[in-house]
């Protein structure tokens, strides 16, 4: 038969154990101080060894237009009906799609192939992709694997020309690294429309230029896609209006040339060409009037869709260095070292003093 044994721990026993442990710890204060000091010195070394982290931040407002159906959709949703298609916010760039657009491969690679110097006569200058390979030391790591990778360059590359297999592979690797460790896109407020784009790297020039150009390219793509239908309608109607105006002018000159001043009453058929020209001119003017009405409506639609993204803040030099400060490192290492020293002393006390 097993009997349970209840042990009573007295408060005086606890105090006595703490006193004994304190005497033991004081006896080893030199060893404990050396451990704590090594931890603090390691933190100081880390502060000087850690690489800088320059952060470039850009913010912009995404204007999501709502149509007349937006109010109806909101009212219907209260009764369990989904009529979201009537609202103006549904579409290619609605919701968080703009965040995915900013990280799309086509836009990121187009920005990477832009020149570091945007002046005149820079056909042979490095691109942002070359600058990334320089400060990331990827070429130095690749020199023992494959010579073709170690010598890859994007100096003569543009987004439109044909790239080699190695260049495409390296661009994709850079794109993956940027989206994973360098680039972040999010909303300042989950329900707001302000988008924040930030790039953190050890090179301040890369961080600033990449963030700026990424926002500009995304903005350009957004406007082009959003207004492509309206712009094509305006262009088509403008061409139609120009051709009709040319016909009307030609008919006016033709009608003037066919006028007969002293018409012989016996030859009335000579006025037929004049009447035909006048009829053609009248029809052309009627069609021209309708085309001009549609053209003005299309221009108004295009102008309403144009202001989509409003830039708020763009990165400027000098960029903020986001590496950990010496005060934070000392606080973490000092506090962590103290906890580690106490744990080490307790462990030593249990192994050496207690039976």
C-alpha positions in Angstrom: 0.0 0.0 0.0 1.4 3.4 -1.0 1.2 6.3 1.4 1.3 9.9 0.3 3.9 12.0 2.1 3.1 15.7 2.5 6.1 18.0 3.0 5.6 21.3 4.6 7.9 24.1 3.4 8.4 26.8 6.0 9.0 30.5 5.1 12.1 30.5 7.3 13.6 27.6 5.2 13.1 29.6 2.1 14.8 32.7 3.5 17.6 30.5 4.8 18.1 29.0 1.3 18.2 32.4 -0.3 20.8 33.6 2.2 22.9 30.5 1.6 22.6 31.0 -2.2 23.5 34.7 -1.9 26.7 33.9 0.1 27.5 31.3 -2.6 26.9 33.8 -5.4 29.0 36.5 -3.7 31.8 34.0 -3.4 31.8 33.6 -7.2 31.2 37.3 -8.0 34.4 37.5 -10.1 33.4 34.7 -12.3 29.9 36.0 -12.7 31.1 39.5 -13.4 33.4 38.2 -16.1 30.4 36.4 -17.7 28.2 39.5 -17.6 31.0 41.7 -18.9 31.7 39.4 -21.8 28.0 39.5 -22.8 28.0 43.4 -22.7 31.2 43.5 -24.7 29.7 41.2 -27.2 26.7 43.6 -27.6 29.1 46.5 -28.2 30.9 44.5 -30.8 27.6 43.6 -32.5 26.7 47.4 -32.6 29.9 48.2 -34.6 29.7 45.0 -36.8 26.0 45.3 -37.8 25.3 46.6 -41.2 23.3 49.8 -41.7 19.7 49.6 -42.7 18.6 52.6 -44.7 14.8 52.8 -45.0 13.2 54.8 -47.8 9.4 55.3 -47.2 6.8 56.6 -49.7 3.1 57.1 -49.1 0.3 57.8 -51.4 -3.5 58.0 -51.4 -5.4 55.5 -53.5 -8.6 57.2 -54.8 -11.3 54.6 -55.1 -14.2 56.2 -57.0 -17.7 55.1 -56.2 -20.6 55.3 -58.6 -24.3 55.8 -58.0 -24.7 52.1 -57.4 -22.4 52.2 -54.4 -25.1 53.5 -52.1 -27.6 50.9 -53.4 -25.0 48.1 -52.9 -24.5 49.2 -49.3 -28.2 49.3 -48.6 -28.8 45.9 -50.2 -26.0 44.3 -48.3 -27.9 45.1 -45.0 -30.7 42.7 -46.2 -28.3 39.9 -47.3 -28.1 40.7 -51.0 -24.7 40.9 -52.7 -24.9 43.6 -55.5 -21.2 44.6 -55.2 -21.0 44.8 -59.0 -23.0 48.0 -58.9 -20.4 49.8 -56.9 -17.5 51.7 -58.3 -14.8 50.2 -56.0 -15.0 46.7 -57.5 -12.4 46.2 -60.2 -8.9 45.3 -60.9 -7.4 47.7 -58.3 -10.1 47.4 -55.7 -9.2 46.4 -52.1 -5.7 45.2 -51.5 -4.9 44.4 -55.2 -2.8 47.6 -55.4 -0.4 46.0 -52.8 0.1 43.0 -55.1 0.6 45.3 -58.1 3.4 47.0 -56.3 5.2 43.7 -55.8 4.5 42.3 -59.3 7.4 40.9 -61.1 7.0 43.1 -64.2 7.1 46.3 -62.3 9.9 45.3 -60.0 12.1 44.1 -62.8 11.4 47.2 -64.8 12.6 49.3 -61.9 15.7 47.1 -61.4 16.7 47.7 -65.0 16.5 51.5 -64.7 19.8 53.4 -64.6 21.2 54.6 -61.3 22.0 58.0 -63.0 19.0 59.3 -64.9 20.9 62.0 -66.8 21.9 62.2 -70.4 24.6 60.0 -71.8 24.3 57.2 -69.3 23.8 54.3 -71.8 26.7 52.5 -70.2 26.0 53.2 -66.5 25.0 50.6 -64.0 21.4 49.7 -63.3 19.8 49.3 -59.9 20.2 45.5 -60.4 23.9 46.0 -60.8 24.0 48.1 -57.7 22.1 45.4 -55.7 24.6 42.8 -56.8 27.4 45.0 -55.7 26.3 45.6 -52.1 24.7 42.2 -51.6 28.1 40.5 -52.5 26.3 37.9 -54.6 28.9 38.0 -57.3 31.6 37.3 -54.8 29.7 34.2 -53.6 29.0 33.0 -57.2 32.6 33.2 -58.4 33.3 29.7 -57.0 30.2 28.2 -58.5 29.9 29.5 -62.1 32.0 32.1 -63.9 29.0 33.2 -66.0 27.0 34.1 -62.9 30.0 36.0 -61.4 30.3 38.1 -64.6 26.6 38.9 -65.1 25.8 42.5 -65.9 22.7 44.5 -66.8 24.4 47.6 -68.1 23.1 47.2 -71.6 19.7 45.7 -70.6 16.4 47.5 -71.0 12.9 46.2 -70.1 12.1 45.8 -73.8 15.1 44.0 -75.2 15.8 40.3 -75.1 17.7 39.0 -72.1 19.9 36.0 -71.7 18.9 33.0 -69.6 21.4 33.9 -66.9 20.2 37.5 -66.8 16.5 36.4 -66.4 17.5 33.9 -63.7 19.5 36.5 -61.7 16.7 39.1 -62.1 14.2 36.6 -60.7 16.5 35.8 -57.8 16.8 39.6 -57.0 13.0 40.0 -57.3 12.4 37.1 -54.8 15.0 38.5 -52.4 13.5 42.0 -52.6 9.9 40.9 -52.0 11.0 38.7 -49.1 13.5 40.8 -47.1 13.8 44.3 -48.5 10.4 45.6 -49.8 7.2 46.0 -47.7 3.8 47.4 -48.8 0.8 47.9 -46.6 -1.9 50.2 -45.6 -1.4 52.7 -42.8 -4.9 51.9 -41.7 -6.8 48.7 -42.5 -9.9 50.7 -43.4 -8.0 53.7 -44.9 -6.8 54.5 -48.4 -3.2 55.6 -47.6 -0.6 53.1 -49.0 2.9 52.9 -47.5 5.8 51.5 -49.5 9.2 51.1 -47.8 12.6 49.6 -48.9 15.3 48.8 -46.4 18.8 48.0 -47.6 22.5 48.7 -46.7 22.7 51.1 -49.6 20.9 54.4 -49.2 20.9 55.2 -52.9 19.3 51.9 -53.8 16.6 52.3 -51.1 15.7 55.8 -52.3 15.7 55.2 -56.0 14.0 51.8 -55.9 11.1 53.1 -53.7 10.6 56.3 -55.8 10.6 54.5 -59.2 8.5 51.6 -57.9 5.7 54.0 -56.9 6.0 55.9 -60.2 5.8 52.8 -62.3 2.9 51.4 -60.3 1.1 54.7 -60.6 1.7 54.8 -64.4 0.5 51.3 -64.8 -2.6 52.0 -62.7 -3.5 55.1 -64.8 -2.8 53.3 -68.1 -5.0 50.3 -67.3 -7.7 52.4 -65.6 -8.1 54.8 -68.5 -7.2 52.6 -71.4 -10.8 52.0 -72.6 -11.7 55.7 -72.3 -8.5 56.8 -74.0 -9.0 54.4 -76.9 -12.6 55.7 -77.3 -11.4 59.3 -77.4 -8.7 58.5 -79.9 -11.2 56.6 -82.2 -13.8 59.3 -82.0 -11.2 62.0 -82.6 -10.0 60.3 -85.8 -13.6 59.9 -86.9 -14.3 63.6 -86.3 -11.2 64.7 -88.2 -12.1 62.6 -91.2 -15.7 63.9 -91.2 -14.5 67.5 -90.9 -12.2 66.9 -93.9 -15.2 65.6 -95.9 -17.3 68.6 -95.0 -14.5 71.0 -96.1 -14.0 69.1 -99.3 -17.8 69.3 -100.0 -17.8 73.0 -99.4 -15.1 73.6 -101.9 -16.8 71.2 -104.4 -20.1 73.0 -104.0 -18.5 76.4 -104.6 -16.8 75.1 -107.8 -20.1 73.7 -109.2 -22.1 76.9 -108.8 -23.2 78.3 -112.2 -23.8 82.1 -112.3 -25.7 82.4 -115.7 -27.7 79.2 -115.8 -29.5 78.5 -119.0 -33.2 77.7 -118.1 -33.2 75.0 -120.8 -30.4 73.1 -119.1 -31.7 72.7 -115.5 -29.8 69.3 -115.1 -26.7 71.3 -114.5 -27.8 72.1 -110.9 -28.0 68.4 -110.0 -24.3 68.1 -109.0 -24.7 71.1 -106.7 -27.7 69.5 -105.0 -25.9 66.2 -104.6 -22.9 67.9 -103.1 -25.2 69.9 -100.7 -26.9 66.7 -99.6 -23.7 64.9 -98.9 -22.5 67.9 -96.9 -25.7 68.0 -94.9 -25.4 64.3 -94.0 -21.7 64.6 -93.1 -22.5 67.6 -90.9 -25.3 65.6 -89.1 -22.9 62.7 -88.5 -20.1 65.1 -87.4 -22.4 66.7 -84.9 -23.2 63.3 -83.2 -19.6 62.3 -83.2 -18.6 65.5 -81.5 -21.2 65.0 -78.8 -19.9 61.5 -78.1 -16.3 62.8 -78.2 -17.0 65.4 -75.5 -18.7 62.8 -73.4 -15.7 60.4 -73.8 -13.3 63.2 -72.9 -15.3 64.0 -69.7 -15.2 60.3 -68.7 -11.5 60.2 -69.3 -10.9 63.3 -67.2 -12.9 61.9 -64.3 -10.9 58.7 -64.3 -7.5 60.3 -64.6 -6.6 61.4 -61.0 -6.3 58.0 -59.3 -3.1 58.2 -57.1 -2.1 61.3 -55.1 1.5 61.1 -53.9 1.9 62.3 -50.3 5.5 61.7 -49.1 8.5 60.6 -51.1 11.9 59.6 -49.6 14.6 62.2 -49.3 18.2 62.2 -48.3 19.5 61.6 -45.6 17.6 58.4 -45.0 17.0 57.0 -41.5 19.3 54.3 -40.4 17.2 51.6 -38.9 20.0 49.6 -37.3 19.7 49.0 -33.5 21.1 51.8 -31.4 23.8 51.4 -28.8 21.4 52.2 -26.0 19.0 49.5 -27.0 21.8 46.9 -27.4 23.3 47.8 -24.0 19.9 47.5 -22.4 19.2 44.1 -24.0 22.7 42.7 -23.3 22.8 44.1 -19.8 19.4 42.8 -18.8 19.9 39.5 -20.6 23.4 39.1 -19.2 22.1 39.6 -15.6 19.4 37.0 -16.1 21.9 34.6 -17.5 24.4 35.2 -14.7 21.6 34.6 -12.1 20.6 31.4 -13.9 24.2 30.2 -14.0 24.8 30.9 -10.3 21.6 29.0 -9.3 22.6 26.1 -11.5 26.1 26.1 -9.9 24.6 26.3 -6.4 22.4 23.3 -7.1 25.3 21.2 -8.4 27.9 22.1 -5.7 26.0 22.9 -2.5 22.8 20.9 -2.5 23.0 17.1 -2.0 
